[in-house]
């Protein structure tokens, strides 16, 4: 997290908006960008046995990032708004808390039925989806740098379909869906920010990805319910 702070500062303060005029959409984009600056303390949920100790350390790391943001604020495209950042801290904590509750519920369910199965058997779809997302982001960076054909767009579209489909193959369904949604939103947002440097209207494609994403989750949920109700 300490190593990632400069990256969070960059995306929070230096990334481009969709348009140059001061519209309400631009302000929302700024809020989304600034939210990345205070995501770090929320990762304390990964250390529930020592939650407050981890939270304290991660908050200190986050303060380092905020100090760095204030140092480079004069050259940035937006200012650090502490009132907004405070709200984003609580929003991230609530979001990660909800995800933790869902994941914990999934662990309890599958540990009671598949206690002898390995972690790989449970979470291999999530692992491969993470690899796909990181590969997509890497390809997008290469495309932008060397002006290559846009393969990353096709990979994002495929990934939106796989968000709900892949968790059906593992034994940690709820965890897989929640993690896939989170990592897709992060990577897709980064890819769109990169694309907007050359095409200010690139953000419009997010509606297509959102439609495919919701369709994938709906199909996956129905399939899981049918499997539970009539097969298991």
Secondary structure by P-SEA (a helix, b strand, c coil): cccaaaaaaaaacccccccccccaaaaaaaaaaaaaaccccccccccccaaaaaaaaaaaaaaaaaaaaaaacccccccccaaaaaaaaaaaaaaaaaaaaaaaaaaaaaaacccccccccccaaaaaaaaaaaaaaaaaaaaaaaccccaaaaaaaaaaaaaaaaaaaccaaaaaaaaaaaaaaaaaaaaaaaaaccccccccaaaaaaaaaaaaaaaaaaaaaaaacccc
